[in-house]
Amino acid sequence: MKISLERLSEIAAEEFAGADMELDNSIREDFSQWAHNAAEHDFESEDEVRRRLREKAQEKKK
């Protein structure tokens, strides 16, 4: 299923509202780029989007 860029942004905001990490500008830019690319992708569900966002956040913490 396609998920709109607007909804991807909402999901990301929900995920990071409770995150331990503070998002600096470079991380925000990375996620913005990811969301634009992801808008072209077919996802199984919004849960898959959330899982991928969490994985991306874990990569950034390293």
C-alpha positions as CSV (number, residue, x, y, z in Angstrom):
1,M,0.0,0.0,0.0
2,K,1.2,3.5,-0.8
3,I,1.4,5.9,2.2
4,S,1.3,9.6,1.5
5,L,4.3,11.8,2.3
6,E,2.0,13.7,4.7
7,R,1.1,10.5,6.6
8,L,4.7,9.3,6.6
9,S,5.6,12.7,8.3
10,E,2.8,12.2,10.8
11,I,4.0,8.7,11.7
12,A,7.6,9.9,12.0
13,A,6.5,12.7,14.4
14,E,4.6,10.2,16.5
15,E,7.5,7.8,16.7
16,F,10.0,10.5,17.6
17,A,7.8,12.3,20.1
18,G,8.6,9.6,22.6
19,A,12.1,8.8,21.4
20,D,15.1,9.1,23.7
21,M,17.1,10.8,21.1
22,E,17.0,14.5,20.2
23,L,16.9,15.0,16.5
24,D,19.5,17.4,15.3
25,N,19.2,19.1,11.9
26,S,21.3,16.5,10.0
27,I,19.1,13.6,11.3
28,R,15.9,15.5,10.5
29,E,17.3,16.0,6.9
30,D,18.1,12.3,6.7
31,F,14.5,11.4,7.7
32,S,13.0,13.9,5.4
33,Q,14.9,12.4,2.5
34,W,13.9,8.9,3.7
35,A,10.2,9.9,3.8
36,H,10.4,11.3,0.3
37,N,11.9,8.1,-1.0
38,A,9.5,6.0,1.1
39,A,6.4,7.7,-0.4
40,E,7.2,5.8,-3.6
41,H,7.4,2.5,-1.8
42,D,4.7,-0.1,-1.2
43,F,4.4,-1.0,2.5
44,E,2.5,-3.8,4.1
45,S,1.1,-1.5,6.7
46,E,1.8,1.5,8.8
47,D,3.4,-0.8,11.3
48,E,6.1,-1.6,8.7
49,V,6.8,2.1,8.4
50,R,7.1,2.4,12.2
51,R,9.5,-0.6,12.3
52,R,11.7,0.9,9.5
53,L,11.8,4.3,11.2
54,R,12.9,2.6,14.5
55,E,15.6,0.7,12.6
56,K,16.8,3.9,11.0
57,A,16.9,5.7,14.4
58,Q,18.9,2.8,15.8
59,E,21.4,3.2,13.0
60,K,21.7,6.9,13.7
61,K,22.4,6.3,17.4
62,K,25.5,4.3,16.6
